Amino acid sequence: MDIKYIWCRTLLPSDIPTDVLPILLGGFDLLPETSEGRKGVDVSHAKRDLVSSLDNLLPTLEENDIKVWVSDASSPHLSVNTLLDKVEQTSSDPLPNRPKVDLMSNFLFIFTSGTTGLPKAARVGHLKAAMCMSFLRLCGARSDDNIYIPLPLYHMTASLLGIGGCIELGATCVLKKKFSASHFWKDCVKHNITVFQYIGELCRYLVNQPVVPEERTHDVRVAAGSGLRPDVWKEFARRFGKINIREAYGLTEASIGFVNYTSEIGPIGRASYFNKLNMPFELLKFNPQLFEPTRTNTGRCTKANKGETGILVAPVSALNPFLGYAGNELQSEKKLLRDVFREGDIYFNTGDLMLQDHQDFVYFRDRIGDTFRWKGENVATTEVSEILGSLEFLQEVNVYGVSVPGYEGRAGMAALVLKPDQDLDGKKIYSLLIKSLPPYSWPWFLRIQMAIDVTETFKQQKGKLVQEGFSPEAVHEPLYFLDLLQKDYICLTPSLYNNIISGKIRI
């Protein structure tokens, strides 16, 4: 069956725009739209009223090959399919050769984003899918909310957390075919949005948009998502009104996760002693050169202290299973740590660097695949990006490390997108670096781009940038080099490039 819509608990709009598609999920308590809202409506007539309200919509739906199903045994419309009569006609006899299904069976496969390597098909079980359905409720969403999802459905955030969360709540879900920063707040007002899902970059796009009246006249009260930078967070909260931001952290492959249910700006969550009883995790000390957990003489790992950055790991258990990557046993095994604290224990290695402070707030620091070493020190790309992102003439920042002949590790480089009608101010960048970052974190090279390459879920891609490096022959965009004598970034010419790689100019 080619089902593009499943009608359920929602208020039907008078028309269906081509770029905004309501997904209606769930049971029999479907209430029609009235001037008084949903209160005071006779539920016994809800289904009949809802189906009859399709009269003007069905031709449009049929033209777009959209199937409509109703949870009833009959329908007044021949083009509206029924479900209950088909359920009643099913046989009670067991199906031959029926596959065994349990909580650990494959529910679906979700490909990792592939920001630092090739995408891998992560196996997601039924238990994980069911657990994801509670996310929106944990963030404060209710059954009477209109929830806006402008993210791609093949990603866990929109599908399992978003659509699954709407099913669990019985809430209205409004799908956007493709995210549009210029239409975002207009959509929120038009469709009475009260909750929306975000990826951090989505919010940054919004704060970089010109002011529109709708950004202060909306009814949005909760924004739930992940990857929101503190600088964008502050500006978002200042500009768009009293929206409860619920920053979270989660993984496609495992069930470990956090939700920041407080008003504190910056943390991805809070994890007290009692939180860890339900969702155990540890932060491990790691080798700064190999980015692997350090082990003692007995072969065991050591926990990071509070206030110290460590690798986030979680014990593999019935509530936190790791089903691996489909057809890739080697990569699956690489995600596991064995004999961590005692012989035989198994932990899932998230590959993410975290810090837990003395108030038990947990902060995301960086991904091991993004972090690089320079001058014997670790450079956290997230930290450098946040610092540079505070400059008023920069719209986007993507920090990574590049190889330089004659040097160990990788030197810092930043791909920048300038705001419209703004010029690069190298001296201002230098002054900010002096005040805010240690010298080993400074980006020695800058690359000016019209736009940053991102995945469909707005995660910055670094692989191609790292490969192209800072060669003027490989990069056909403006390049700059940090000149410490001039305290400025100067144009990186072919001759200057040759002097750097030959060692005539030291960095």
C-alpha positions as CSV (number, residue, x, y, z in Angstrom):
1,M,0.0,0.0,0.0
2,D,1.3,3.4,-1.0
3,I,0.2,5.4,2.1
4,K,1.3,9.0,2.1
5,Y,-1.2,10.2,4.7
6,I,-2.7,8.5,7.7
7,W,-5.5,10.6,9.1
8,C,-5.9,10.9,12.8
9,R,-6.3,13.2,15.8
10,T,-5.9,16.6,14.2
11,L,-7.7,19.7,13.1
12,L,-8.2,19.6,9.4
13,P,-7.1,22.7,7.5
14,S,-9.3,24.2,4.8
15,D,-6.7,23.6,2.2
16,I,-3.5,21.6,1.8
17,P,-0.5,23.6,0.6
18,T,1.9,21.6,-1.6
19,D,4.8,22.2,0.8
20,V,3.1,21.6,4.1
21,L,1.5,18.1,4.6
22,P,-0.4,17.3,7.8
23,I,0.3,13.7,9.0
24,L,-2.7,12.6,11.1
25,L,-1.9,9.6,13.3
26,G,-3.8,7.5,15.7
27,G,-7.2,6.5,17.1
28,F,-10.9,7.3,17.2
29,D,-11.0,10.6,19.2
30,L,-10.8,12.8,16.0
31,L,-12.4,16.1,16.6
32,P,-13.5,18.6,13.9
33,E,-12.3,22.2,13.9
34,T,-14.8,24.6,15.5
35,S,-14.7,28.2,16.5
36,E,-14.6,27.0,20.1
37,G,-11.7,24.6,19.4
38,R,-12.0,21.0,20.6
39,K,-13.8,21.6,23.8
40,G,-17.5,20.8,24.0
41,V,-17.5,18.6,20.8
42,D,-19.5,15.4,20.9
43,V,-16.9,12.7,20.4
44,S,-19.4,10.2,19.2
45,H,-19.9,12.2,16.0
46,A,-16.2,13.0,15.6
47,K,-15.4,10.3,13.0
48,R,-18.5,11.1,10.9
49,D,-17.8,14.8,11.0
50,L,-14.1,14.3,10.1
51,V,-14.8,12.1,7.1
52,S,-17.4,14.4,5.8
53,S,-15.0,17.3,6.0
54,L,-12.9,15.7,3.4
55,D,-15.4,16.5,0.6
56,N,-13.4,19.5,-0.6
57,L,-10.0,17.9,-0.1
58,L,-10.4,14.4,-1.7
59,P,-10.0,15.6,-5.3
60,T,-6.7,17.3,-4.4
61,L,-5.5,14.3,-2.5
62,E,-6.4,11.9,-5.3
63,E,-4.6,14.1,-7.9
64,N,-1.4,13.7,-5.8
65,D,-1.9,9.9,-5.4
66,I,-2.5,10.2,-1.7
67,K,-4.4,7.4,0.0
68,V,-6.8,8.2,2.9
69,W,-7.7,5.6,5.5
70,V,-10.2,5.8,8.3
71,S,-10.2,3.7,11.5
72,D,-13.7,2.4,10.9
73,A,-15.6,-0.5,9.2
74,S,-17.3,1.7,6.7
75,S,-16.9,5.0,4.9
76,P,-19.3,7.4,3.1
77,H,-16.6,7.9,0.4
78,L,-15.6,5.2,-2.0
79,S,-12.1,6.7,-2.2
80,V,-11.6,6.6,1.6
81,N,-10.2,3.2,2.6
82,T,-11.4,1.4,5.8
83,L,-9.3,-0.5,8.3
84,L,-11.5,-2.2,10.9
85,D,-13.4,-4.4,8.5
86,K,-10.2,-5.7,7.2
87,V,-8.9,-6.4,10.7
88,E,-12.1,-8.3,11.5
89,Q,-11.7,-10.5,8.3
90,T,-8.2,-11.6,9.2
91,S,-7.6,-15.2,10.0
92,S,-6.7,-16.3,13.5
93,D,-4.6,-19.1,12.1
94,P,-0.8,-18.6,12.5
95,L,1.0,-17.6,9.4
96,P,3.3,-20.3,7.8
97,N,7.0,-19.5,8.0
98,R,6.3,-16.4,10.1
99,P,9.6,-14.8,11.1
100,K,10.3,-14.5,14.8
101,V,9.9,-11.0,16.1
102,D,10.9,-9.6,19.5
103,L,12.0,-6.4,21.0
104,M,15.5,-6.8,19.6
105,S,14.3,-7.6,16.1
106,N,15.0,-5.1,13.3
107,F,12.4,-2.4,13.2
108,L,14.2,-0.4,10.5
109,F,17.6,0.7,9.3
110,I,18.8,4.3,9.6
111,F,21.9,5.4,7.8
112,T,24.4,7.5,9.9
113,S,24.9,11.0,8.5
114,G,28.4,10.3,7.2
115,T,29.9,13.6,8.3
116,T,33.4,12.2,9.0
117,G,33.2,8.9,7.0
118,L,30.9,6.8,4.9
119,P,27.3,6.3,6.1
120,K,26.6,3.0,7.8
121,A,23.2,1.3,8.1
122,A,22.5,1.2,11.8
123,R,20.1,-1.5,12.9
124,V,17.2,-0.1,15.0
125,G,15.1,-2.5,17.1
126,H,11.5,-2.4,18.2
127,L,12.5,-1.5,21.7
128,K,14.5,1.5,20.6
129,A,11.7,2.7,18.4
130,A,9.2,2.4,21.3
131,M,11.6,4.3,23.6
132,C,11.9,7.2,21.1
133,M,8.2,7.8,21.2
134,S,8.5,9.3,24.6
135,F,10.8,12.1,23.6
136,L,8.3,14.8,22.8
137,R,6.4,14.1,26.0
138,L,9.6,14.4,28.0
139,C,10.2,17.8,26.4
140,G,6.7,19.0,27.5
141,A,4.6,18.4,24.4
142,R,0.9,17.5,24.9
143,S,-1.8,15.8,23.0
144,D,-3.4,19.2,22.0
145,D,-0.2,20.5,20.4
146,N,0.4,21.1,16.7
147,I,3.9,19.9,16.1
148,Y,5.9,21.2,13.2
149,I,8.6,18.9,11.6
150,P,10.7,20.5,8.9
151,L,13.4,17.8,9.0
152,P,13.9,14.8,6.6
153,L,12.0,11.6,7.7
154,Y,14.9,9.2,7.0
155,H,16.7,10.7,10.0
156,M,15.9,9.5,13.6
157,T,15.0,12.9,14.8
158,A,12.0,13.4,12.5
159,S,10.9,9.8,12.1
160,L,11.2,8.0,15.5
161,L,11.3,11.1,17.8
162,G,9.0,13.3,15.8
163,I,6.4,11.1,14.1
164,G,6.7,8.5,16.8
165,G,6.2,11.1,19.4
166,C,3.1,12.4,17.7
167,I,1.7,8.9,17.7
168,E,2.4,8.4,21.4
169,L,0.8,11.7,22.2
170,G,-2.0,11.6,19.8
171,A,-1.0,15.1,18.7
172,T,-1.2,16.9,15.4
173,C,1.8,16.7,13.2
174,V,2.5,19.2,10.4
175,L,5.2,18.1,8.0
176,K,7.2,20.5,5.9
177,K,8.4,19.1,2.6
178,K,11.7,21.0,2.9
179,F,12.9,23.5,5.6
180,S,12.6,27.1,4.6
181,A,14.1,29.7,6.9
182,S,12.2,32.6,5.2
183,H,8.8,30.8,5.6
184,F,9.3,29.2,9.0
185,W,7.5,31.7,11.3
186,K,4.8,32.3,8.7
187,D,4.1,28.5,8.7
188,C,4.1,28.5,12.5
189,V,1.4,31.3,12.5
190,K,-0.6,29.8,9.6
191,H,-0.8,26.3,11.1
192,N,-1.0,27.3,14.8
193,I,2.2,25.6,15.6
194,T,2.9,25.2,19.3
195,V,5.9,22.8,19.2
196,F,8.7,22.3,16.6
197,Q,11.7,20.1,16.2
198,Y,15.1,21.5,15.3
199,I,18.7,20.6,14.4
200,G,21.1,23.3,15.7
201,E,21.9,24.7,12.3
202,L,18.2,25.2,11.7
203,C,18.0,27.7,14.6
204,R,21.2,29.5,13.3
205,Y,19.5,29.9,9.9
206,L,16.5,31.5,11.7
207,V,18.5,34.0,13.7
208,N,20.3,35.1,10.5
209,Q,17.1,35.8,8.7
210,P,15.7,39.4,8.5
211,V,13.1,40.3,11.1
212,V,9.5,39.4,10.1
213,P,6.3,40.2,12.2
214,E,5.4,36.5,12.5
215,E,8.5,35.8,14.6
216,R,6.8,37.5,17.6
217,T,3.2,36.7,16.9
218,H,3.4,32.9,16.9
219,D,2.2,30.5,19.6
220,V,5.2,28.3,19.8
221,R,6.0,27.3,23.4
222,V,8.5,24.4,23.0
223,A,11.4,23.8,20.6
224,A,13.0,20.3,20.9
225,G,16.1,19.2,19.2
226,S,19.9,18.9,19.4
227,G,23.1,20.6,18.3
228,L,22.2,24.2,19.4
229,R,25.3,26.3,19.9
230,P,25.2,28.5,23.0
231,D,25.7,31.7,21.1
232,V,22.8,30.9,18.8
233,W,20.8,29.7,21.8
234,K,21.1,33.1,23.5
235,E,20.2,35.0,20.4
236,F,17.3,32.7,19.6
237,A,15.8,33.1,23.1
238,R,16.2,36.9,23.0
239,R,14.7,37.4,19.6
240,F,11.8,34.9,19.3
241,G,10.0,35.2,22.6
242,K,9.4,32.9,25.5
243,I,10.0,29.5,23.9
244,N,11.1,26.6,26.1
245,I,14.2,25.2,24.4
246,R,14.7,21.5,25.2
247,E,18.2,20.7,24.0
248,A,18.9,17.0,23.9
249,Y,21.5,14.4,22.8
250,G,20.9,11.0,21.4
251,L,22.3,8.4,19.1
252,T,20.9,6.3,16.2
253,E,22.8,3.2,17.3
254,A,22.2,3.2,21.1
255,S,19.6,4.3,23.6
256,I,21.9,6.6,25.7
257,G,20.6,10.1,25.7
258,F,20.1,13.3,27.6
259,V,17.5,16.1,27.7
260,N,18.1,19.6,29.2
261,Y,14.8,20.2,31.0
262,T,16.1,23.4,32.7
263,S,16.5,27.0,31.6
264,E,20.4,26.7,31.7
265,I,21.8,27.7,28.3
266,G,24.5,25.4,26.9
267,P,24.1,21.9,28.5
268,I,22.7,18.9,26.6
269,G,21.2,17.6,29.8
270,R,21.5,17.0,33.5
271,A,22.5,13.7,34.9
272,S,22.3,13.2,38.7
273,Y,22.8,10.0,40.6
274,F,19.2,9.0,40.1
275,N,19.3,9.8,36.4
276,K,22.2,7.5,36.0
277,L,20.3,4.6,37.6
278,N,17.8,4.7,34.8
279,M,20.2,5.5,32.0
280,P,23.8,4.6,33.1
281,F,26.8,6.1,31.4
282,E,30.4,7.0,32.1
283,L,33.0,9.5,30.9
284,L,36.4,7.9,30.4
285,K,39.8,9.5,30.5
286,F,41.4,9.1,27.1
287,N,44.8,9.2,25.3
288,P,45.0,12.7,23.8
289,Q,47.1,11.3,20.8
290,L,45.0,8.3,19.9
291,F,41.7,9.5,21.2
292,E,41.1,6.1,22.8
293,P,40.3,5.4,26.5
294,T,43.4,5.1,28.6
295,R,43.9,1.8,30.5
296,T,45.8,1.2,33.7
297,N,48.4,-1.5,34.2
298,T,45.6,-3.9,34.9
299,G,44.0,-3.2,31.6
300,R,41.0,-1.3,33.0
301,C,39.7,2.1,32.0
302,T,39.6,5.2,34.3
303,K,36.6,7.5,34.9
304,A,37.1,11.2,34.1
305,N,36.7,13.6,37.0
306,K,33.9,16.1,37.2
307,G,34.9,19.2,35.2
308,E,37.2,17.0,33.0
309,T,36.4,16.1,29.4
310,G,36.0,12.4,28.7
311,I,34.7,9.9,26.2
312,L,31.0,9.1,26.7
313,V,30.4,5.4,26.9
314,A,27.3,3.4,28.0
315,P,27.0,-0.2,29.2
316,V,25.4,-2.5,26.6
317,S,22.3,-4.0,28.2
318,A,18.8,-5.1,27.6
319,L,17.6,-1.4,27.9
320,N,20.6,-0.1,25.9
321,P,21.3,-2.7,23.2
322,F,23.7,-2.2,20.3
323,L,22.5,-4.2,17.3
324,G,25.4,-3.1,15.1
325,Y,25.6,-2.0,11.5
326,A,23.9,-4.2,8.8
327,G,26.5,-6.2,7.0
328,N,29.5,-4.6,8.7
329,E,30.8,-6.6,11.6
330,L,34.1,-4.8,11.6
331,Q,32.6,-1.4,12.1
332,S,30.2,-2.8,14.6
333,E,33.0,-4.2,16.7
334,K,34.9,-0.9,16.6
335,K,32.0,0.7,18.5
336,L,32.4,-1.6,21.5
337,L,34.8,-1.4,24.4
338,R,35.4,-4.7,26.3
339,D,36.7,-5.3,29.8
340,V,36.3,-1.6,30.7
341,F,35.9,-1.8,34.5
342,R,35.9,-5.6,35.0
343,E,36.5,-8.6,32.9
344,G,33.7,-9.4,30.5
345,D,31.8,-6.1,30.6
346,I,30.9,-4.4,27.3
347,Y,30.4,-0.7,26.7
348,F,29.2,1.2,23.6
349,N,31.7,3.9,22.6
350,T,29.8,7.0,21.4
351,G,33.0,8.6,20.1
352,D,31.8,11.9,21.6
353,L,33.7,14.0,24.1
354,M,31.6,15.2,27.0
355,L,32.1,17.1,30.3
356,Q,30.0,16.8,33.4
357,D,30.3,19.8,35.8
358,H,29.8,19.9,39.6
359,Q,26.1,20.7,39.2
360,D,25.7,17.5,37.0
361,F,25.1,19.4,33.8
362,V,26.5,17.6,30.8
363,Y,28.1,19.5,28.0
364,F,29.0,18.3,24.5
365,R,32.6,19.1,23.7
366,D,33.4,17.5,20.3
367,R,33.3,14.4,18.2
368,I,36.5,12.4,18.1
369,G,36.4,12.3,14.3
370,D,36.3,16.1,14.3
371,T,38.9,16.8,17.0
372,F,42.5,17.1,15.9
373,R,45.9,17.6,17.4
374,W,48.3,20.4,16.9
375,K,51.5,21.3,18.8
376,G,50.8,18.3,21.0
377,E,47.4,19.6,22.1
378,N,43.8,18.6,21.3
379,V,41.8,21.2,19.3
380,A,38.0,21.0,19.8
381,T,36.5,22.2,16.6
382,T,33.2,23.0,18.3
383,E,34.8,25.4,20.7
384,V,36.7,27.2,18.0
385,S,33.5,27.5,15.8
386,E,31.6,28.9,18.7
387,I,34.2,31.6,19.4
388,L,34.5,32.6,15.7
389,G,30.7,32.5,15.3
390,S,30.4,35.4,17.8
391,L,31.9,37.8,15.2
392,E,29.1,40.0,13.7
393,F,30.4,39.7,10.1
394,L,30.5,35.9,10.0
395,Q,27.4,33.9,9.1
396,E,28.8,30.3,9.2
397,V,31.9,28.7,10.5
398,N,33.3,25.2,9.9
399,V,36.5,24.4,11.6
400,Y,38.8,21.4,10.8
401,G,42.4,20.3,10.7
402,V,44.7,20.1,7.6
403,S,48.1,18.4,7.2
404,V,51.1,20.6,6.7
405,P,54.4,19.0,5.4
406,G,57.1,18.9,8.1
407,Y,54.6,19.1,11.0
408,E,53.0,16.5,13.2
409,G,49.3,16.6,13.6
410,R,47.1,19.0,11.8
411,A,46.9,22.8,11.7
412,G,43.7,24.6,12.2
413,M,41.7,25.8,9.3
414,A,38.2,27.4,9.1
415,A,35.8,27.7,6.2
416,L,33.8,30.9,6.6
417,V,30.7,32.3,5.1
418,L,30.4,36.1,5.4
419,K,27.1,37.8,6.1
420,P,25.6,39.8,3.1
421,D,27.4,43.1,2.4
422,Q,30.2,42.2,5.0
423,D,33.9,41.9,4.4
424,L,36.5,39.8,6.2
425,D,38.2,41.6,9.1
426,G,41.3,39.6,9.7
427,K,42.6,41.9,12.4
428,K,39.3,41.5,14.4
429,I,39.6,37.7,14.1
430,Y,43.2,37.9,15.4
431,S,42.2,40.1,18.4
432,L,39.4,37.6,19.3
433,L,41.8,34.7,19.1
434,I,44.3,36.4,21.4
435,K,41.6,37.0,24.0
436,S,39.6,33.7,23.7
437,L,41.7,30.8,22.6
438,P,45.1,29.3,23.3
439,P,47.5,29.6,20.3
440,Y,47.4,25.9,19.4
441,S,43.6,26.3,18.7
442,W,44.0,29.2,16.3
443,P,43.0,28.6,12.7
444,W,46.1,29.3,10.6
445,F,44.2,29.2,7.3
446,L,40.8,30.6,6.3
447,R,38.7,29.6,3.3
448,I,35.9,32.0,2.2
449,Q,32.9,30.2,0.8
450,M,29.5,31.2,-0.5
451,A,27.9,28.3,1.6
452,I,29.0,25.5,3.9
453,D,28.3,22.0,2.6
454,V,26.0,20.2,5.0
455,T,24.1,16.9,5.1
456,E,20.3,16.7,4.8
457,T,20.2,17.1,8.6
458,F,22.3,20.3,8.5
459,K,25.4,18.7,9.9
460,Q,28.6,20.3,8.5
461,Q,30.7,18.1,6.2
462,K,34.4,18.2,6.7
463,G,35.9,15.3,4.7
464,K,36.2,17.1,1.3
465,L,37.5,20.3,3.0
466,V,40.2,18.3,4.9
467,Q,41.2,16.6,1.6
468,E,41.6,19.8,-0.4
469,G,43.6,21.4,2.4
470,F,44.9,24.9,1.8
471,S,46.5,24.5,-1.6
472,P,45.5,27.4,-4.0
473,E,45.6,24.9,-6.9
474,A,43.0,22.6,-5.2
475,V,40.8,25.3,-3.7
476,H,39.3,27.8,-6.1
477,E,38.0,30.1,-3.4
478,P,39.7,32.9,-1.5
479,L,42.3,31.6,1.0
480,Y,44.0,33.5,3.8
481,F,47.0,32.8,6.1
482,L,47.5,34.1,9.6
483,D,50.5,36.5,9.7
484,L,51.6,37.0,13.3
485,L,53.8,40.0,12.4
486,Q,51.0,41.9,10.8
487,K,48.4,40.5,13.3
488,D,46.1,39.9,10.4
489,Y,45.1,37.3,7.9
490,I,46.7,37.9,4.5
491,C,45.9,36.5,1.0
492,L,47.4,33.0,0.6
493,T,49.2,33.2,-2.8
494,P,50.9,30.3,-4.6
495,S,54.3,31.7,-3.6
496,L,53.3,32.0,0.0
497,Y,51.9,28.5,-0.1
498,N,55.2,27.2,-1.5
499,N,57.1,29.0,1.3
500,I,54.9,27.3,3.9
501,I,55.2,23.8,2.6
502,S,59.0,24.2,2.0
503,G,59.5,25.3,5.6
504,K,60.7,28.8,4.7
505,I,57.7,30.2,6.7
506,R,57.1,28.4,10.0
507,I,53.8,28.2,11.7
